[in-house]
Amino acid sequence: MTVHDVAARSGVSIATVSRTLREPHRVSESTRERVLAAVDELGYRPNRAAASLRRGRTGMIALVVPDIENPYFSSLTKGAQAISRERGYGLVVVDTTERADVEAEEIAALRPQADGFILASSRLSDDALLEFTSEATCVLVNRDLGAAGDATPTVTLDEAAAGRAAVGHLWDLGHRRISYVGGPERSWSQSRRSRGIREAAQAREGMVLQEVSGYAPDAEGGRAAAADVLATSPTAVIAYNDLVALGLLAEWSEAGLRAPDDISLVGFDNTYVAGTSSPRLTSVGADLRQFGEQAVSLLLDRIDGAGTDSATQHLQLQPQLATRDSTGRPRSTS
């Protein structure tokens, strides 16, 4: 089966079939449905390598993440992979093990093979990122470079809104003394997440916030922080991410403490593990697959030369609070 057969079956031109397979967002929904139905009926499979050669490209994009085992990045990858496949591109995923030097080496090795890059929570310095983004087609996820990097598209979370959602939930339950367990000091998200939570707490008269930070963004980091955060005598805790929250839960459980009976706990990112822990974890975050989908769409628009403006190339996703079993009223007000 060829593209000519698909065009004849769906009643459109060959150019429209090609556009539908490469850039489905640029054709009408009815046309897209007719073409895709014909593709399925005929069993047509485009030759990605040949199409890439005709366009002078490799047909491959790279997604660079610091830790693929973190459910945040695995969910983001699922979204990125789905859109890449839909638009006819291959996706290679690289895990940099949270190290900036490994990230730099992997990017350099992939430069000749990839048409563009998505750097998720990059561990590179601002200067290194500015140099790279000035030379390569790139989208940043969970990171921006301010005015100096305004030309590079970004997909981020509204951290201020996330902080307000987490703090507001605990306030409404009656908590007045809370703590925040932060992530690594070098983390771009840590500084913005901390600021959002701090501003939300300061806006509520009578709320006291204590912060402890500098922990690894995983369950072991949560375990390491468990005793330190209890020393601040909170009735509720907000964790840097869901993995840190799970580490806190595990360490507290071994010490005989239970959430929410003894202490309430809120995670960040609302990854799939939040609904599988015991107790199930209250968490705030956006649709992680949407991060991957939006990043790939922005990248491929740039590769294809589609025009974008500041409003459409810097996307800030809005968070939602998922209330589960790990939060409740403090004992003093129960």
N, C-alpha and C positions, 0 to 999 in steps of 0.2 A: 504494500500500500504506500502511496505517495501523497504529498501535499495536494496534488491535482485531484486525487480521489476525494480527499476531505473537502476541498473547495466545491466539487461537484455535488457531493452528498448534502452539504449544508447550504448550498445556494449562495455562496459569497465568493469574492475573488481570492486568488492565492495570497495576495498581499494581506488581506484581512485575516486569513488563517494564520499567517506568519505573525501578524501583530497580536492576535489573540493568544498564541502560544508563548510569545516573548514578553508581551506587555498587556496582560488581560485587563488591567485597570483602564486602558485607553480605548476599549471598545464597549458598546452598550451591553447591558445584561442579557438582552434577548439574543443578540449576535453571539455573545460568549457561550450561552447555553447551547445554541445550535451547533456551533463549531465543536465544542467539547463533546456533545452527544455523538457527532459524526466520528470524532477521534476514537471514542469508546467503541462504537459499533464496528468500525473498520479495523480496530487494533493498531492504529497508526502510532509509530514511535519516532519522533524526530531525531535526526543524527546530530547530537549536541556538538560533537567535535567538528563536524563539517560546518555547522552554523557558526561556531566560534571562529573558525579560520576565515570564513567569509567576512566576518565583522572585524577581523584583526585582533581578536581577543582570545583569552584562554578558556573562557566560559566557566571560570572558577573564582569564587570569593572565599576569603578566610575570616573565620570568627576566632578571636583570640580571647581566652578567659583565664583567670588566675587559678581556678580550682574547679574542674569539671565534676568532682564528687559533691560539691556544694549544690543542693537542690535548686538554689536560685539560678545557677548557670545551666543546669541540665534542663530546666523548664524553658529558659530563654533560648537554649539551643533548639528545642523542639519547634518553637515558633519560627526561628530563623530558617530551619531546614525546610519547613512546609512551604514558606513563601519562595525560597530559593528554587525548590523543585517546580513549583507552579510557574515560575518565570523562566525556567529553562537553564538554570545555573547549578553547578555543583558547589557544595559547601564543604570546606575542610575546617575542622575544629582543632585548635591547638591549646593545650593546657600548659601554663607557664609556672605552675607550682608556687604561685605568689611571689615570684622573683623577677625583679626588673631586668636583671642581666639575661635571664633566660628569655624573657619577652623580646628584648632587643635582638637576640640571636635568632629566634624563630621568625621574627618579622623580616630580618635581612635575608634569611634562607628562602622565604616564601615570595619575596618581591617579584622575581621573574615569572612566577607561576600563577599569581593571583591578579585579577583585574581590580580588586579593591579589598579593603580591610574593614572589619568591625572590631574595635577594641573595647571590650567590656571590662569596666572597673580597672582600667590600665594602671599598672604599678610604675610606669615610667614617670620621670620628672616632667614638669611643665615644659622645660626647655627642650628635652628630648622629644616630647610629643609635638611641640610646635615645629620642630625641624622635620619630623616624619610627615605630619599632615600637610606641610607645605610642598612635599614632593610626591605624595601618593594620594589616591582617592580613598577617603577614609570617613567613617562615622564613629563617633564616640558614644558609648552607652554608660550611664552612671558616672559621667565625668564631663566637665567642660573646661575651657581654657580662658574664659572671660572674653573681654573685648579683643585681646590679641588673637584669639582663635575663632572669631565670629564666623569666619567663612567655612568652618568645619561643622557639618550637621551633628546634632546631639539628640539623644533620647534620655531623659532623666525623670526621676520621681519628684513630685512636689513635697520636699522634705518638711517644709513648714506646716503644710496641711496634715502630713502624717503625724508630726509631733502634736498638733492640736487634737487630732483624733484620739491618740493614745492617752494623752494627759486628760483630755475631757472625759473620756470613758472612766478613768480611775476617779476623777473628781466627782462625777455623778454617782459613783458607788459609795462615796464618803471618805475616800482616802485623802489625807492631808500631808502625809510624809512619805515621799516616794524617792526612789533611787534609779539612776540610769547606769547600766553597765555598758560602757563604750568599747568600740573595737580598736584596731591599731591606730596609733597617733598619725601615721602617714596616710591613712585612708581618706580619700576625698569625701566619701559618704559620712565618715565619722564626724568630721567638723560640721557639716551641714545638719546631720541628724541631731547632734548634740545641741546646736544652736536652736533648732526648731523645738526641741523638747524644753530647753531652758526658757525660751520666749513664751511658750504656752504655759509653763508653770508660773512665771513671773506675772502673767496676766490674771492670775487667780489669787486674790488676797487670802493669805492664810496657808497657802501651800508651800511646803518646804521641799526643795529638791537637792539631793546629794548625788555627785557624779564620781564614778570610779572608771578609769579607762586604761587603755594600753594592752588589752587582752587579744589573743588570737581570735579570729572570727569563726571559731568552730566550737564543737562541744567541749574539747579540752580547755579552751579559753574560758568557757562558762564554768567548768569545774574549778579552774584556778581562781575565778572571781567570787565563788560562792561565799567563802568566809569573809572576804573583804566587804562585800555588799551588805552582809548581815550586820557588820560592825557599825553601819550607818543607821541602824534601827528603823528601817522602813516598814510600812505596812503593805507596800506594793513596789514592784520592780519592773522597769522597762529594759529589755535586752537589745543589744545592737542588732542581732538577727535571730532567726528561729533556732539555728544550731547552738548559739550561745545560750539561748533560753533552755534548750534541752539539756545542756551540760549543767546549768543551774538546777533544774528539776532533779536530775540524777543525783547530784551531790547532796542536795537538801533531803531527798528521800532517804539516802543512806544515813543521814544524821537524824532522821525521825521527823522531819518537817514535811507538811503537805500543803499543796496549793489547791484551792484558795483558802483552806481552813486557817492555816498559819500565816500565809503570805500570798498575795496575788501576783501574777506574772503576765506581762505582755511581751510578745515577740515582734520582730520586724520582718517584712517581706512576704508573709503569708504563703510560704511554700507548702508543698503537699505534706511535709512531715508534721505541720502544725495540727492537722486533723487526725494524725495517727498516734500521737503521744498519749500518755496517761498521767495526768488529765489532758484532754485535748486543749491545745494552746490558743488562747486569744492572740491575734496577730493583726498587724496593719500593713497593707501593701497594695500594689496594683497587679493587674494580670501580667504575669511574667512572660507568657508566650507573646503577649502584645509587644513587649519590649523587643523581642527578636524579630517579630513581623515588621514593626515600624522601622527598625534599624536597617533591615534588608531592603525594604522599599525605598528608603532614603538613599541608600548606597547605589542601588541599581538605577534610580532616577539620575543620579550624578554620572554614572558610567554611560548611560544612554543619552546624556546631554540635556535632560529635561530641566527647564528653568525652575528654580525655587527661590522663595524670598525668606526673610528672617523669620516670619511668622510660621512658615511651614517646615523649615529645616531645623528649628530648635523646638522639639516636642517635649512637653512636660506632662507626664501622666499623673492623673489624680488618684490618690489612695482610697481604699475602703477598709473599714475596720471589720474584721470577722470575729464576732464575740463567741467564745466557746467556754470551756469549763474551768480554765485556770484563773479566772478573775471572779471576785465576789466582794461583798461588803466586808470591811475590816471588823474584827471581833468586837472592838469597842463600840461600834454603832450597829451591830447585828441585832 
